[in-house]
Amino acid sequence: MIIAVDGPLASGKGTIARALAARFGLPYLDTGSLYRATGVAVLEQGIDPCDEAACAAAARALDITAIDEARIRTAEAGAMASRIAVLTGVRTALYELQRNFALQPGGAILDGRDIGTVICPDADVKLYIMADTETRARRRWEELTARGEAISYAEMLEQTRERDRRDAERPDAPMRAADDATLLDTSSLSIDAAVAQAVAVVEKRQKA
């Protein structure tokens, strides 16, 4: 069983995807971490984010077993990930890695922004997780400030809006819900309630 979980920043897709992976015993890949890790490489190597060939080379050289979770979860890494994610060369470099993960025996769960539309259009279950912009910005702001990052809510709100715009308007694999995806709005849901609704969707698909 392949489960695709898509949605914008801080919608709750990662939390829901991890919970589904644990519930159904499936391997899980946060595909955003691949773009964040590539973004960190671009930053650390001083690569021009407009240099598509160099950014694509950084993506191809990515070792997913050596990703530094603390480093890729910063606001800086997220902003750079969004910039390089619009580059066709980068997306092409990471496509096979994601596709191979999805096609392993027994299936997998992947979350991102184009899983149900590009990476796994044949997924057995597709979820699109969303929440209003202000709620998502506050969630992310609280997460970052809890880690000690100096960023205001206003700055986070602006970054969230800009990221949404860039992700939705990029010409290659824009962020959108697959036509056959189940939409789940987490704006006013607790984590447990959101996970319960997602589990219900998967169980209904299994029975069908």
TORKOL-4160 file (C-alpha; in steps of 0.2 Angstrom, whole numbers, padded with zeros to 4 digits, m for minus):
208
<pt num="1" X="0000" Y="0000" Z="0000"/>
<pt num="2" X="0007" Y="0017" Z="m0005"/>
<pt num="3" X="0000" Y="0032" Z="0004"/>
<pt num="4" X="0003" Y="0050" Z="m0002"/>
<pt num="5" X="0002" Y="0064" Z="0010"/>
<pt num="6" X="0003" Y="0082" Z="0003"/>
<pt num="7" X="0000" Y="0099" Z="0009"/>
<pt num="8" X="0009" Y="0116" Z="0013"/>
<pt num="9" X="0021" Y="0121" Z="0026"/>
<pt num="10" X="0015" Y="0117" Z="0044"/>
<pt num="11" X="m0002" Y="0110" Z="0039"/>
<pt num="12" X="0002" Y="0094" Z="0049"/>
<pt num="13" X="0006" Y="0083" Z="0035"/>
<pt num="14" X="0022" Y="0076" Z="0043"/>
<pt num="15" X="0014" Y="0073" Z="0060"/>
<pt num="16" X="m0001" Y="0064" Z="0051"/>
<pt num="17" X="0011" Y="0054" Z="0039"/>
<pt num="18" X="0022" Y="0048" Z="0054"/>
<pt num="19" X="0007" Y="0043" Z="0064"/>
<pt num="20" X="0000" Y="0033" Z="0049"/>
<pt num="21" X="0017" Y="0025" Z="0046"/>
<pt num="22" X="0017" Y="0019" Z="0064"/>
<pt num="23" X="m0001" Y="0013" Z="0063"/>
<pt num="24" X="0000" Y="0003" Z="0047"/>
<pt num="25" X="0018" Y="m0003" Z="0049"/>
<pt num="26" X="0025" Y="0006" Z="0033"/>
<pt num="27" X="0042" Y="0014" Z="0030"/>
<pt num="28" X="0040" Y="0033" Z="0030"/>
<pt num="29" X="0049" Y="0047" Z="0020"/>
<pt num="30" X="0048" Y="0065" Z="0023"/>
<pt num="31" X="0052" Y="0071" Z="0005"/>
<pt num="32" X="0054" Y="0089" Z="0011"/>
<pt num="33" X="0069" Y="0084" Z="0021"/>
<pt num="34" X="0078" Y="0080" Z="0004"/>
<pt num="35" X="0075" Y="0098" Z="m0002"/>
<pt num="36" X="0080" Y="0105" Z="0015"/>
<pt num="37" X="0096" Y="0095" Z="0015"/>
<pt num="38" X="0100" Y="0100" Z="m0003"/>
<pt num="39" X="0096" Y="0118" Z="0002"/>
<pt num="40" X="0108" Y="0116" Z="0017"/>
<pt num="41" X="0122" Y="0110" Z="0005"/>
<pt num="42" X="0119" Y="0125" Z="m0006"/>
<pt num="43" X="0121" Y="0136" Z="0008"/>
<pt num="44" X="0136" Y="0128" Z="0016"/>
<pt num="45" X="0145" Y="0126" Z="m0001"/>
<pt num="46" X="0141" Y="0144" Z="m0006"/>
<pt num="47" X="0132" Y="0139" Z="m0022"/>
<pt num="48" X="0122" Y="0152" Z="m0031"/>
<pt num="49" X="0103" Y="0146" Z="m0029"/>
<pt num="50" X="0100" Y="0152" Z="m0047"/>
<pt num="51" X="0113" Y="0140" Z="m0053"/>
<pt num="52" X="0102" Y="0126" Z="m0058"/>
<pt num="53" X="0116" Y="0114" Z="m0063"/>
<pt num="54" X="0126" Y="0116" Z="m0047"/>
<pt num="55" X="0110" Y="0114" Z="m0036"/>
<pt num="56" X="0106" Y="0099" Z="m0046"/>
<pt num="57" X="0123" Y="0092" Z="m0043"/>
<pt num="58" X="0121" Y="0095" Z="m0024"/>
<pt num="59" X="0104" Y="0085" Z="m0025"/>
<pt num="60" X="0112" Y="0071" Z="m0034"/>
<pt num="61" X="0126" Y="0070" Z="m0021"/>
<pt num="62" X="0114" Y="0069" Z="m0006"/>
<pt num="63" X="0117" Y="0055" Z="0006"/>
<pt num="64" X="0100" Y="0053" Z="0015"/>
<pt num="65" X="0108" Y="0043" Z="0029"/>
<pt num="66" X="0119" Y="0058" Z="0034"/>
<pt num="67" X="0105" Y="0071" Z="0035"/>
<pt num="68" X="0107" Y="0082" Z="0050"/>
<pt num="69" X="0089" Y="0084" Z="0056"/>
<pt num="70" X="0093" Y="0099" Z="0067"/>
<pt num="71" X="0102" Y="0109" Z="0053"/>
<pt num="72" X="0088" Y="0106" Z="0040"/>
<pt num="73" X="0074" Y="0112" Z="0052"/>
<pt num="74" X="0079" Y="0130" Z="0053"/>
<pt num="75" X="0070" Y="0144" Z="0045"/>
<pt num="76" X="0085" Y="0147" Z="0034"/>
<pt num="77" X="0085" Y="0129" Z="0027"/>
<pt num="78" X="0067" Y="0130" Z="0024"/>
<pt num="79" X="0068" Y="0146" Z="0014"/>
<pt num="80" X="0082" Y="0139" Z="0003"/>
<pt num="81" X="0073" Y="0123" Z="0001"/>
<pt num="82" X="0058" Y="0132" Z="m0006"/>
<pt num="83" X="0070" Y="0142" Z="m0018"/>
<pt num="84" X="0079" Y="0127" Z="m0026"/>
<pt num="85" X="0063" Y="0117" Z="m0026"/>
<pt num="86" X="0057" Y="0127" Z="m0041"/>
<pt num="87" X="0072" Y="0121" Z="m0051"/>
<pt num="88" X="0068" Y="0107" Z="m0063"/>
<pt num="89" X="0086" Y="0100" Z="m0062"/>
<pt num="90" X="0084" Y="0098" Z="m0043"/>
<pt num="91" X="0067" Y="0090" Z="m0044"/>
<pt num="92" X="0073" Y="0078" Z="m0058"/>
<pt num="93" X="0088" Y="0073" Z="m0047"/>
<pt num="94" X="0077" Y="0069" Z="m0032"/>
<pt num="95" X="0063" Y="0060" Z="m0042"/>
<pt num="96" X="0071" Y="0043" Z="m0043"/>
<pt num="97" X="0076" Y="0043" Z="m0025"/>
<pt num="98" X="0058" Y="0046" Z="m0020"/>
<pt num="99" X="0050" Y="0034" Z="m0032"/>
<pt num="100" X="0061" Y="0020" Z="m0028"/>
<pt num="101" X="0057" Y="0022" Z="m0009"/>
<pt num="102" X="0038" Y="0022" Z="m0014"/>
<pt num="103" X="0040" Y="0006" Z="m0024"/>
<pt num="104" X="0049" Y="m0005" Z="m0011"/>
<pt num="105" X="0040" Y="m0021" Z="m0007"/>
<pt num="106" X="0025" Y="m0019" Z="0005"/>
<pt num="107" X="0023" Y="0000" Z="0000"/>
<pt num="108" X="0027" Y="0016" Z="0010"/>
<pt num="109" X="0021" Y="0032" Z="0016"/>
<pt num="110" X="0028" Y="0048" Z="0008"/>
<pt num="111" X="0024" Y="0066" Z="0012"/>
<pt num="112" X="0028" Y="0082" Z="0002"/>
<pt num="113" X="0019" Y="0094" Z="m0010"/>
<pt num="114" X="0019" Y="0083" Z="m0026"/>
<pt num="115" X="0018" Y="0065" Z="m0020"/>
<pt num="116" X="0000" Y="0062" Z="m0026"/>
<pt num="117" X="0002" Y="0072" Z="m0042"/>
<pt num="118" X="0020" Y="0068" Z="m0048"/>
<pt num="119" X="0029" Y="0055" Z="m0037"/>
<pt num="120" X="0015" Y="0043" Z="m0034"/>
<pt num="121" X="0000" Y="0047" Z="m0045"/>
<pt num="122" X="m0004" Y="0028" Z="m0043"/>
<pt num="123" X="m0004" Y="0029" Z="m0024"/>
<pt num="124" X="m0018" Y="0019" Z="m0016"/>
<pt num="125" X="m0022" Y="0033" Z="m0004"/>
<pt num="126" X="m0020" Y="0051" Z="m0007"/>
<pt num="127" X="m0022" Y="0064" Z="0007"/>
<pt num="128" X="m0021" Y="0083" Z="0005"/>
<pt num="129" X="m0018" Y="0091" Z="0022"/>
<pt num="130" X="m0022" Y="0110" Z="0024"/>
<pt num="131" X="m0025" Y="0123" Z="0037"/>
<pt num="132" X="m0027" Y="0142" Z="0036"/>
<pt num="133" X="m0011" Y="0153" Z="0033"/>
<pt num="134" X="m0012" Y="0161" Z="0050"/>
<pt num="135" X="m0013" Y="0145" Z="0059"/>
<pt num="136" X="0001" Y="0137" Z="0050"/>
<pt num="137" X="0012" Y="0152" Z="0052"/>
<pt num="138" X="0009" Y="0152" Z="0071"/>
<pt num="139" X="0013" Y="0133" Z="0072"/>
<pt num="140" X="0029" Y="0136" Z="0063"/>
<pt num="141" X="0034" Y="0151" Z="0073"/>
<pt num="142" X="0031" Y="0142" Z="0090"/>
<pt num="143" X="0041" Y="0128" Z="0084"/>
<pt num="144" X="0056" Y="0139" Z="0079"/>
<pt num="145" X="0055" Y="0150" Z="0094"/>
<pt num="146" X="0055" Y="0135" Z="0105"/>
<pt num="147" X="0072" Y="0130" Z="0097"/>
<pt num="148" X="0079" Y="0147" Z="0101"/>
<pt num="149" X="0078" Y="0155" Z="0083"/>
<pt num="150" X="0075" Y="0174" Z="0083"/>
<pt num="151" X="0060" Y="0176" Z="0071"/>
<pt num="152" X="0044" Y="0186" Z="0074"/>
<pt num="153" X="0027" Y="0180" Z="0070"/>
<pt num="154" X="0025" Y="0193" Z="0057"/>
<pt num="155" X="0041" Y="0187" Z="0048"/>
<pt num="156" X="0035" Y="0169" Z="0049"/>
<pt num="157" X="0018" Y="0174" Z="0042"/>
<pt num="158" X="0026" Y="0183" Z="0027"/>
<pt num="159" X="0038" Y="0168" Z="0024"/>
<pt num="160" X="0023" Y="0156" Z="0024"/>
<pt num="161" X="0014" Y="0167" Z="0012"/>
<pt num="162" X="0029" Y="0168" Z="0000"/>
<pt num="163" X="0033" Y="0150" Z="0002"/>
<pt num="164" X="0015" Y="0145" Z="m0003"/>
<pt num="165" X="0015" Y="0157" Z="m0018"/>
<pt num="166" X="0032" Y="0150" Z="m0024"/>
<pt num="167" X="0026" Y="0132" Z="m0021"/>
<pt num="168" X="0010" Y="0134" Z="m0030"/>
<pt num="169" X="0016" Y="0144" Z="m0045"/>
<pt num="170" X="0032" Y="0135" Z="m0049"/>
<pt num="171" X="0030" Y="0128" Z="m0067"/>
<pt num="172" X="0037" Y="0111" Z="m0063"/>
<pt num="173" X="0026" Y="0100" Z="m0051"/>
<pt num="174" X="0017" Y="0114" Z="m0043"/>
<pt num="175" X="0009" Y="0111" Z="m0026"/>
<pt num="176" X="m0009" Y="0106" Z="m0027"/>
<pt num="177" X="m0021" Y="0093" Z="m0022"/>
<pt num="178" X="m0023" Y="0078" Z="m0033"/>
<pt num="179" X="m0040" Y="0076" Z="m0041"/>
<pt num="180" X="m0043" Y="0060" Z="m0031"/>
<pt num="181" X="m0036" Y="0066" Z="m0015"/>
<pt num="182" X="m0046" Y="0067" Z="0001"/>
<pt num="183" X="m0045" Y="0085" Z="0009"/>
<pt num="184" X="m0042" Y="0086" Z="0027"/>
<pt num="185" X="m0042" Y="0104" Z="0035"/>
<pt num="186" X="m0033" Y="0104" Z="0052"/>
<pt num="187" X="m0035" Y="0122" Z="0056"/>
<pt num="188" X="m0046" Y="0118" Z="0071"/>
<pt num="189" X="m0042" Y="0100" Z="0074"/>
<pt num="190" X="m0031" Y="0093" Z="0088"/>
<pt num="191" X="m0017" Y="0081" Z="0083"/>
<pt num="192" X="m0026" Y="0066" Z="0089"/>
<pt num="193" X="m0042" Y="0071" Z="0079"/>
<pt num="194" X="m0033" Y="0075" Z="0063"/>
<pt num="195" X="m0024" Y="0058" Z="0064"/>
<pt num="196" X="m0040" Y="0049" Z="0068"/>
<pt num="197" X="m0048" Y="0056" Z="0052"/>
<pt num="198" X="m0033" Y="0051" Z="0042"/>
<pt num="199" X="m0033" Y="0034" Z="0049"/>
<pt num="200" X="m0052" Y="0032" Z="0045"/>
<pt num="201" X="m0048" Y="0037" Z="0026"/>
<pt num="202" X="m0035" Y="0024" Z="0025"/>
<pt num="203" X="m0045" Y="0010" Z="0033"/>
<pt num="204" X="m0060" Y="0014" Z="0022"/>
<pt num="205" X="m0049" Y="0012" Z="0007"/>
<pt num="206" X="m0042" Y="m0005" Z="0014"/>
<pt num="207" X="m0060" Y="m0011" Z="0015"/>
<pt num="208" X="m0064" Y="m0006" Z="m0002"/>
